[in-house]
Structure formats: C-alpha cells, structure tokens
Amino acid sequence: MARKVADCRRFPSVMNCTLTISGEEEEVVRAAAEHAVSVHQHADSEELRRDIRATLEDEKVPAYPMAGPPPPEGEIFDL
C-alpha cells in the first residue's frame, strides 16, 4: 500500500502552516483532521475528512528502511 502525504503548504492560511503528515491513508486522514480542528479551527466532520482524503498525494520519498535491515545499533551510516 502506498504511503500518503497531507501538506499544509499546499493551501493558503493566515499562519502559513508548514506541517506535513505522512503515513498510511487512514493514519494521515485522522491526523490531518485533528490538526485542521485544533490548529486551523475547522469543524470535525465527514465532509472535512472527505476533503482531506481528496487532497492526499502519494509519498514520493521512500519510507525507512529504504533498503534492507537497519544498521547495527551504534553504527553510523550515510543516506
């Protein structure tokens, strides 16, 4: 399943919000709705969640782990 992204920078706001939320679709919709209500003063509704879902984009950067298992604890690596 493709990860999704909700990015406040795509929409004008008084506060110039820069929050980006990424994850599985249901996680992103839930978190973005909570953010819209608590920060942007929207009313929580099915319409809000439908509108959020319609604006989601596929995540373009691969999620960690990018390839293979994580490095051993304490090992430093470059991405």
N, C-alpha and C positions, 0 to 999 in steps of 0.2 A: 504494500500500500504506500502510495506517495505521501510524503510529508507535505503539510500545507503551511502557508505563511499569511498572517494578517499584519499589515504595516500601516500604522497611523500616518506616516509621512505622505502617503498617497492622497490624503484628504486634508483640506484646509481646516485649521482650527485656531481659535484665539490664542491658545497656549503653545502652538507649534509643536505638538506632541511628536516624539521620535520613537515611541515604543514599537518594537517588532516582536511578534509572538509566533513561534513555530512549533510544530509537533503534528501528531495525528489529528485529522479533521475535527473530531468531536472535542478533543482537548483544546484546540485553538478556538473553536466557536465558543465554548464555555468560558475560557479565559478572556477572550476578546469582549464578550458580553459583560462580564464582571468589570472589566476595565472601562468599557463605554458607560456603564452605570455609575461607577464610583468616581471616575475622573472627568468624564465628559457630560455627566448629568442626563444621560438618556434614560428613558423608562425601559425596564426589562420586559420584553415581550417576545412572542413568537416571531413577530414581524422584524424586530431588531436582529434576532438570530438568523432569520432567513436572509436579511440584507447582508449580514456579516458573511454568511456562507457563500453568497453570490460574489463577494469581492475577494475570496481567498485565491491565492496563486500557489502553484506547485513550488516547493523549495528547490532552488537552483544549486545550492551548495550541498554536497553530500553530508549527511549526518555522521558524527563519530560513531563507531570507528570507521574510518574511511577505507581501510583495507587491513584485514587480519585482526588478530587479538591485540589488546592494549600492551604497551611495553611493560616490562617488569617494573615493579614499584621502585621508585628512586632513580630510574633511568631517564635521562633527558633525551628528547628527540625533537627534530625539526619537522614542521608540517609542510 
